[in-house]
Amino acid sequence: MIIAAELYLKENIDEQLTVKTWDKKNHFPLFLRNNYRFYDMKILETQCVLMEVLHETPNIDQVQKHIKQIKNIAECQVVLLYKDLSRYRRRSLIEKRIAFVIEDGQMYLPFLGLDLKKAQEQAQQEVKRFTTPAQIAYLYFLYHKDEVVNMTRFAEKMGFNYMTASRALNELYHANLITYEVGGKTGRSKEYKRIPDPDYFLNGRKYLKTPVRKTIYTRTKPLGALNAGLDALSRLSMINTPDHPVMAIDRKQLNEEQFEIVRNKDLIKDTKLVELQLWDYDPKFFAENQHVDLLSLYASLREDTDERVEQALEEALRGELWYTD
């Protein structure tokens, strides 16, 4: 229940919201700990105690007493979290100005009344550069143009947790790159799909960032590394092959690989070592024939000022259905 509520509040109020288990719950009386699960929530810079109702809903007078006790101890706002709520009880809580969130997506947060405009502005904030999960999501939809996925299925495909998948899809949605329809078995699941070609590529490429976090040099090619950089571009265009191999791995692999890293700058200049790019995501996600995928390659090289590289990139991209110049 807490995950669904957290997602709902992030989508509708504050994308920067945080929720974590309340580490001072032992300060609360035992009878309260038996009836509620406590979380520390920060929403629009306001600190709150989020109280998940575990058992039968107490009457309104008891709820008020419980909230007063929590406020006296925690000295911050209190929000109740319900799995479901009758219309009568919901009305009673509103009349008493008691803040609550319901798992199905309803909420009443009177203490944020003056800040809702801030939340709306935050939700509409322009995307300037993809986060790494959002870039992975963008690439996934690029290469799977007819794919329609809900949050759970997408998280499984990408190996994301639910929260990371939610943030990535929200980022693409706010950039107007994907749309959704509500459906699924429950009738409440968001089914996401991308906008058509060529707009998906044209509108999304400005948000791409280089996947290369760092470049190092080694004497041997790491197991499982893919051709990248100018090495990969030479396989896709008429540009000359570089005089040394250029490879890419997920930067998380670095500690798992057993190879010598060369740091001597003179040796690097004089020896044809392996130029190894450490990427923010696994280049094998979208690999093509032993080289990194084309759009990730584009993102890694597009800041290169050499006109030959720019022409070679255009040559490689021109063969794709989603590309237009």
NUKEGU-673967 format. One record per atom (N, C-alpha, C, O): z, x, y. Coordinates in steps of 0.1 Angstrom, whole numbers, plus 5000, padded with zeros to 4 digits. Layout:
// NUKEGU-673967
ZXY/...
// end
This chain:
// NUKEGU-673967
500050084988/500050005000/500050095013/499350055022/500850205013/500950285024/499550345028/499250365040/498750385018/497450445020/496550345027/495850375037/496550215022/495650115029/496050085043/495250075052/497350085045/497850055059/497550175068/497150155080/497650295063/497350415071/495850415075/495550445087/494950385066/493550385068/493250275079/492450295088/493850155077/493550045087/493950085101/493250065110/495150145102/495650185116/494750295122/494550305134/494350385113/493450495118/492150445123/491550485133/491550345116/490250295119/490350205132/489350205140/491450135134/491550045145/492350075157/492250025167/493250175155/494250205166/494150355170/493850385181/494350445160/494550585164/494050675152/494750685142/492950745154/492350825143/493250945141/493251015130/494150985150/495051095149/496451055143/497351135143/496550935140/497850885134/498250965122/497451015114/499650985121/500151065110/501250975104/502050915110/501350985090/502350915083/502851005072/502151065064/504151025072/504751105061/506151045057/506750975065/506551085045/507851035040/508951075050/509051185054/509850975053/510951005062/511951095056/512651055046/512151215061/513051315054/514451295057/515351375052/514851195066/516251175069/516751045064/517650985069/516050995053/516350855048/517850845043/518350735043/518450965039/519850955035/520750925046/521950895043/520350925058/521150885069/521350735070/522250685077/520450665063/520450515063/521350465052/521550525042/522050355055/522850295045/522150265031/520950245031/522950275020/522350255007/521650125005/520550124999/522150015011/521549885008/520149875015/519249805011/519949955026/518649955033/517750045025/516550005023/518150155019/517350235011/516850164998/515850194992/517650064993/517349984982/516249884985/515649834976/516149844997/515249735001/514049775008/513049705009/514049905013/512849955021/512550095017/513350175012/511250125018/510850265017/510450315031/509750245038/510950435035/510850475049/509850585051/509750675043/509050565062/508050665066/508250705081/508650625089/507950825083/507850875097/506450865102/505550925097/506150775112/504850745117/504750785132/505550755140/503650855135/503350885149/501950815152/500950845147/501950715162/500750645165/500650645181/501550595187/499550685186/499350705200/500550775207/501050725217/500950885201/501950965206/503350895206/504350945212/503450785199/504750715198/505350735184/504650705174/506550785184/507250805171/507850675166/508550605174/507650645153/508150525147/508750545134/508450645127/509550455129/509950445115/509150325109/509250215114/508350355099/507650255092/508450215080/508650305071/508850085079/509750045068/508949955059/508549835062/508650005047/507849925037/508849835029/509749885023/508549705030/509449605024/509149605009/508049585004/510249635001/510049654986/510249534978/509649514967/511149444983/511549334974/511249204982/510449204991/511949094978/511748974985/512148985000/513149045003/511248925008/511448935022/512748885027/513048765024/513548965034/514848905040/514548805050/513448795056/515548715053/515348615064/515248685077/515648805078/514848615087/514548675100/515748735107/515748845113/516948675105/518148725110/518548855104/519048955111/518448865091/518748995083/517749105088/518149215090/516449065089/515549165094/515849225107/515849345109/516249135117/516749185130/517849275129/517949385136/518849245120/520049335119/519649465113/520149575117/518749465103/518249585097/517549675107/517849795107/516749615115/515949695125/516949755135/516749865139/517949675139/518849725149/519649845144/519849945151/520049845131/520749955125/519850085124/520250195127/518550065120/517650175119/517350235133/517350355135/517250145143/516950195157/518150275162/517950375169/519350235159/520550305163/520650445157/521150535163/520150455145/520250585138/519050675142/519250795145/517850615141/516650695143/516250715158/515550805161/516650615166/516350615181/514850625183/514350705191/514150535176/512750525179/512250385175/513050305169/511050345177/510450215173/510450195158/510450295151/510550075154/510550035140/509349945137/509249845145/508649965127/507549885123/507749845108/507949935100/507649715105/507749665091/506349675084/505349645091/506349705072/505049715064/505249615052/506049635043/504349515052/504349405041/503149415033/502049445038/503249385020/502049365012/501349235015/500149235016/502149135017/501549005022/502648935029/503848965028/502248825036/503248755045/502748615047/501548595050/503648515046/503248375049/502948355064/503448435072/502248255066/501948225080/503148195088/503348235100/504148125082/505348095089/506148215092/506648235103/506348315082/507048435085/506348515096/507048585104/505048525095/504348605105/504548545119/504748625128/504548415120/504848355133/506248385138/506448415150/507148385129/508548415132/508748555137/509448575147/508148645131/508148785135/507548805149/508148875157/506448735151/505848755165/506748695175/506848745186/507348575172/508248515182/509448605186/509848605197/509848675176/511048775178/510548905183/511348995185/509248925185/508649055189/509049165180/509349275184/508949135167/509149235157/507849295152/506949215147/507649425153/506449485150/506249485134/507149515127/504949465130/504649465116/503249495113/502349485122/502949545101/501649565096/501549505082/502449515074/500449435079/500249375066/499149455059/498149485065/499249475046/498249545038/496849495040/495949575040/496649365041/495349305042/494649335055/493549295057/495349405065/494649435077/495149365089/494449375100/496249295089/496749235101/497849315106/498549395099/498049305119/499149385125/499649325138/498949245145/500849355142/501449315155/502249425160/503349455154/501849495170/502549615175/502749595190/502049665198/503749515194/503949485208/504249605217/503949605229/504949705211/505349825220/504149915223/504250005231/502949885217/501749955220/500749885229/499649925232/501249765234/500349675242/499649745253/498449725256/500349835260/499749905272/498850015268/498150075276/498850055255/498150175250/496850135242/496150225237/496650005240/495449975232/494150015238/493250045230/494050015251/492850065257/492650215254/491450255251/493750285253/493650435249/493050445235/492250535232/493550355226/493050355212/491550335212/490850395204/491150235219/489750195219/488850315224/487850345219/489350375235/488650495240/488550605230/487550675229/489650625223/489750735213/488750705202/488050795197/488750575197/487850545186/486350565190/485550595181/486050545203/484650555207/484350695213/483250715218/485250785211/485050925216/483750985209/483650975197/482951045217/481651095212/481951215203/482751305206/481151215192/481251325182/480451435188/479251415192/480951555189/480251675195/479751765184/478651815184/480551785173/480251875162/480851805150/481951765150/480151815139/480651765126/481851845122/481951965124/482951775117/483851845109/483251885096/482151835092/483851975088/483252015075/483051895066/481951885060/484051815064/483851695055/482751605060/481951555052/482651585073/481551495078/480251565076/479251495074/480151695077/478851755075/478451745060/477251725057/479351765051/479051745037/478551595035/477651575028/479251505041/478851365040/477451345046/476651275040/477151405057/475851385063/474751445054/473751375052/475051555048/474051615039/473851535026/472751515021/474951475022/474851395010/473951275012/473051245004/474151205023/473251085026/471851135029/470951055026/471651255035/470351295038/469551315025/468351265024/470151365015/469451395002/469551274992/468951284982/470251174996/470351054988/470150934997/471050854999/468850915001/468550825012/468850675009/469050595018/468750644996/468950504992/470350474987/470650364982/471250574988/472650554983/473450454991/473350455003/474150374984/475150274990/476450304983/476550284971/477450344991/478750374985/479950314992/479850295005/480950284985/482250244992/483150364993/482750474988/484250354999/485150465002/485550534989/485550664988/485950454979/486550514967/485450594959/485650704955/484250534958/483150594951/482750724958/482350824951/482650714971/482250834979/483250944977/482851064975/484550914978/485551024976/485451084962/485551214961/485151004952/484951064938/483751154937/483851264931/482651114943/481451194943/481651324950/481151434945/482351324961/482451444969/483651534966/483751644970/484551484957/485751554954/486751554965/487651634966/486651454974/487551434985/488751354981/488651274972/489851364988/490951264987/490551144996/489551155003/491251034994/490850915001/490850925016/489950875023/491851005021/491951015036/490751095041/490251065052/490451205035/489351295039/487951215039/487151225048/487751135028/486551055027/486550955039/485450935045/487650895042/487650795053/487350865066/486550805074/487850975069/487651045082/486151085082/485551065093/485551135071/484151175071/483251065074/482351075082/483450945067/482650835069/482750775083/481850725089/483950775088/484250725102/483450805112/482950755122/483450935110/482751025119/481250995119/480650995130/480650975108/479250945107/479050805113/477950785120/479950715111/479750575116/479850585132/479050515138/480750655137/480950665152/479750735158/479450725170/479050815150/477850885155/476650805153/475550845156/476850675148/475650585146/474650635136/473450615137/475150705126/474350765115/474350685102/473450685094/475450605100/475550515089/476050385094/476650365104/475750285086/476250145088/476950095076/476950165065/477649985077/478249935065/478149775065/478049715075/478249725053/478449575051/479649555043/480049635034/480449455045/481649425038/481249335026/480649235027/481749385014/481349315002/482249364990/483449384992/481549394979/482349444967/483049334960/482949214964/483749374949/484449274941/485549194949/485749074946/486149264958/487249194966/486749124978/487449034984/485449144981/484949084993/485349155006/485149105017/486149265005/486649335016/486349485017/486749555026/485549525007/485149665006/483949695015/483049625016/484049805022/482949855031/481949925023/482250025016/480749885023/479649945016/478750025026/478149955034/478750155025/478050235035/476650285031/476450315019/475750285040/474450345038/473950405051/474450375062/473050495050/472550565062/471450495069/470750405063/471150535081/470050475088/468750535083/468850645077/467650475086/466350525080/465850655085/466350705096/464950715078/464150835083/463150785094/462750675093/462850875103/463351005106/464551015115/465051115118/465050895119/466150885128/467450955123/468251015131/467650945110/468851005104/468951155107/469951205112/467851225105/467751365107/467751395122/468551475127/466951325130/466751355144/468051335152/468451405160/468751225148/470051185156/471151275151/472151285158/471151325138/472251395133/472251545134/473251605134/471051595136/470951745136/471751815148/472151925147/471851735159/472651795170/474051815167/474751895174/474651755157/476051765154/476251875143/477451905140/475251925137/475352025127/476052155132/475752195143/476852215124/477452345127/477052435116/476752395105/477152565119/476852665109/477852655098/479052655101/477452655085/478452655075/479052795072/480052805065/478552895079/479053035076/480253065084/480253065096/481353075077/482653115083/482753265086/483253305097/482253345077/482353485079/481353555070/480853505060/480853675074/479953755066/480553885063/481153955071/480553925050/481054045045/479954115037/478854065035/480154245033/479154325026/479854375013/480954425013/479054365002/479554404989/478454484982/477254484986/478854564972/477954644964/477154564953/476054594949/477854454949/477254374938/477154224942/477954184951/476254154935/476154014938/477153934931/477353954918/477953854938/479053774931/478353674921/477353624924/479053654910/478653554900/478553414907/479453364913/477353354905/477153214910/476753204924/476553094930/476653324931/476253314945/474753274946/473953294937/474453204957/473053164960/472353244971/473053294979/471053244970/470253304981/470453224994/470453104993/470653305005/470953235017/470253315029/469553415026/470453265041/469953335053/468453365052/467753285047/468053475057/466653515057/466053535043/464853515041/466953565034/466553585020/466053445015/464953445009/466753345017/466353205013/465153155021/464253095015/465153185034/464053135042/462753205038/461653145039/462753325033/461553395029/460953335017/459753345014/461753265009/461253194997/460653055001/460052994992/460953005013/460452875017/459452885028/458852775032/459053005032/458153015043/457353155042/457553225032/456553185052/455853305051/456553425058/455953535059/457753405062/458553515068/458853625058/458953595046/458853755063/459053865054/460453865047/461453815054/460553905035/461853915028/462654035034/462154135037/463954005037/464754115043/464954235033/464654215021/465354345038/465454465030/466754475022/466954575015/467554365022/468754365014/468954215010/468554125017/469654194999/469954054995/470953985005/471854045010/470653855007/471653775015/472053655006/471253585001/473353645003/473853554994/474953465001/475453505011/475353354994/476353265000/477253214988/476753184978/478553204991/479553144982/480453064991/480553085003/481152974984/482252904991/483353004994/483753084985/483853005006/484853105010/486153095001/486853195000/486352974995/487552964986/487353044974/488353074967/486153084971/485853164959/486253314961/486353384951/486453354973/486553494976/487653564968/487553674962/488853494967/489953554959/489753544944/490453624937/488853464940/488553454926/487553554921/487453584909/486753614930/485753704926/486253854925/487153884933/485753924916/486154064915/485054154919/484154184911/484954194932/483954284937/484454364948/485454324955/483754474951/484254564962/483654524975/482454504976/484454504985/484054474999/483954605006/484854685007/482754625012/482554745020/482754715035/482154625041/483654795041/484054775055/483554895064/483554875076/483055005058/482555115066/481255075073/480255055066/481255075086/480055025094/478855115092/477755075091/479155245091/478055345089/477355325075/476155335074/478255305065/477755285052/476955155051/475955145044/477355045058/476654925058/475254945064/474354885059/475155025075/473855045081/472955125072/471755105072/473455225065/472655315057/472355275043/471555335036/473055175038/472955135024/472554985023/472954905031/471654965013/471154825012/472154745004/472054724992/473254705010/474354625004/473954475003/472954435009/474754404996/474654254996/475354195008/476554215010/474554125016/475154055028/475653925022/474853835018/476953905022/477553785016/478153695026/479153735033/477653575027/478153475036/479253395029/479053345018/480353375036/481453285031/481353155039/481453145051/481053045031/480752915037/482052825037/482952845029/482052735046/483152635047/483052535036/484152465033/481952525029/481852435018/481052495007/480352595010/481152444995/480452514984/478952494985/478452384985/478152604987/476752584989/476052524976/474852484977/476752524965/476152474953/476052314953/475452254945/476852254963/476852104964/475352054964/475051954957/474552124972/473152064974/472152174971/471052174977/472452264962/471552384960/470252344954/470052244948/469252424958/467852404953/467252534947/467052624954/467152534934/466452654928/467052784932/466352874936/468352804930/469052924932/469152964947/469653074950/468752874956/469052904970/469752784977/469652674971/470352814988/471052704995/470152594999/468952615001/470752475002/469852365006/469252385019/469752465028/468152325022/467352355034/468052325047/467952395056/468752205048/469352175061/470552265064/470852295075/471352295053/472452395056/471852525060/472452595068/470752565054/470052695058/469652685073/469852775081/469052565076/468652545090/469852555100/469752615110/471052495096/472252505104/472752645106/473252675116/472552725095/473052865096/472152955104/472653065109/470852915106/469953005113/469452955126/468753025133/469752835130/469052775141/469452835155/468752825165/470552915155/470952985167/470353125168/470453195178/469553155158/468853285158/467753275169/466953185169/467653375178/466753375189/465353435185/464553435194/465253485173/463953545169/462953425167/463153335160/461853435175/460753325174/460253315160/459853205155/460153425152/459653425139/460553345130/460053275121/461853355132/462753275124/462653125127/462653035119/462453095140/462352955144/461052895139/461052785134/459952975139/458752925133/458852905118/458252805112/459452995111/459652985097/460452865093/460152795083/461552835101/462352715098/461552585100/461652495092/460752585110/459852465112/458852455101/458552345096/458352565096/457452565085/458052505072/457452425065/459352555070/460052505058/460452355059/460352285049/460852315071/461252175073/460052075072/460251965069/458852125076/457752035078/457351965065/456751855065/457752015054/457351955041/458351845036/458051785026/459351815044/460351715040/460051585046/459651575058/460251475039/459951335043/460851295055/460451215063/462051355055/463051315065/462851395078/463551365088/461951485078/461751575090/460651535099/459551485093/460751545111/459651525121/459951615133/461051635137/458951675139/459051765150/458651695163/458751745174/
// end
